[in-house]
Amino acid sequence: MPSALPRLELHVLVALMRMDADAYAIAIHDDIERVSGTDASIAGIYNALDRLERRGLARSSWSDPRPERGGRARRCYRLTAAGREYVRREQVRAARLWSGAVEPGARRARP
């Protein structure tokens, strides 16, 4: 399994898992922006997708051309099994990281 990924690549993986279908870069960008408030460039999304594909965490395929006149095919992405496993491991790791954390000044509950 790959070592820790940069934040944008992790955001892209989580967006792909959330979409659970073939997704294209603009939809991934919009999802990340909506959910996390992160304003990533489209070029950054494409670069992250390329790196994730090279690491075996995502794969791409071309869609059929869009039905309108002159419609173009889109490059769609989805998680691989390794990508899903990576996201699950990161989710568990983040939950462990945040477990027991309290806000500054708040009192910790006693067992």
C-alpha positions in Angstrom: 0.0 0.0 0.0 1.2 3.5 -0.7 2.5 5.8 2.0 0.5 8.8 3.1 -1.0 10.8 0.2 -1.2 14.5 -0.1 -4.4 16.0 1.0 -5.8 16.7 -2.5 -5.2 13.1 -3.5 -7.0 11.9 -0.4 -9.9 14.3 -1.1 -10.1 13.0 -4.7 -10.2 9.4 -3.4 -12.9 10.2 -0.9 -14.9 12.0 -3.6 -14.6 8.9 -5.9 -15.9 6.7 -3.1 -18.7 9.1 -2.3 -19.8 9.2 -6.0 -19.6 5.4 -6.3 -19.8 5.6 -10.1 -17.8 6.7 -13.0 -17.0 10.3 -12.3 -15.2 12.9 -14.4 -12.9 15.7 -13.2 -15.4 18.5 -13.1 -17.9 16.5 -11.0 -15.0 15.5 -8.6 -13.9 19.1 -8.3 -17.4 20.3 -7.5 -17.9 17.5 -4.9 -14.6 18.4 -3.2 -15.5 22.1 -3.2 -19.0 21.4 -1.9 -18.1 19.0 0.9 -14.7 20.3 2.1 -14.7 23.9 1.1 -11.3 23.3 -0.6 -10.9 25.4 -3.8 -8.6 23.1 -5.9 -7.9 23.9 -9.5 -9.1 21.6 -12.2 -5.5 21.1 -13.3 -4.7 20.0 -9.7 -7.6 17.5 -9.9 -6.3 16.1 -13.2 -2.8 15.8 -11.8 -4.1 14.1 -8.6 -6.1 11.6 -10.7 -3.1 10.9 -12.9 -0.9 10.1 -9.8 -3.7 8.0 -8.2 -4.0 6.0 -11.4 -0.3 5.4 -11.6 -0.4 4.2 -7.9 -3.2 1.8 -8.8 -5.7 3.5 -6.5 -8.0 4.7 -9.3 -8.6 3.7 -12.9 -10.0 5.6 -15.9 -12.0 4.8 -19.0 -13.7 6.8 -21.7 -17.4 7.3 -21.7 -19.5 7.2 -24.8 -19.8 10.5 -26.6 -22.4 12.8 -25.1 -25.7 12.7 -27.0 -25.8 16.3 -28.2 -24.4 17.2 -31.5 -20.7 17.3 -31.4 -20.8 15.6 -28.0 -17.4 14.5 -26.7 -16.5 11.5 -24.7 -15.4 12.1 -21.1 -12.6 10.4 -19.2 -14.3 8.8 -16.2 -12.6 7.6 -13.0 -13.5 5.1 -10.3 -11.7 3.6 -7.4 -9.9 0.3 -7.6 -10.1 -2.3 -4.8 -6.8 -0.9 -3.5 -8.2 2.6 -3.6 -11.2 1.5 -1.6 -9.0 -0.2 1.0 -6.8 2.9 1.2 -9.8 5.1 1.9 -11.1 2.7 4.6 -7.8 2.6 6.3 -7.5 6.4 6.3 -11.0 6.7 7.7 -10.1 4.3 10.6 -6.8 6.2 11.1 -8.6 9.6 11.3 -11.2 8.2 13.7 -8.3 7.0 16.0 -6.6 10.3 15.7 -9.7 12.3 16.7 -10.9 9.9 19.4 -10.7 11.4 22.8 -9.9 14.9 21.5 -11.5 17.7 23.3 -11.7 21.4 22.5 -9.2 23.6 24.3 -10.7 24.7 27.7 -13.3 21.9 27.7 -13.2 19.4 30.5 -12.5 15.8 29.7 -15.2 13.3 30.8 -14.1 10.9 33.5 -14.6 7.2 32.9 
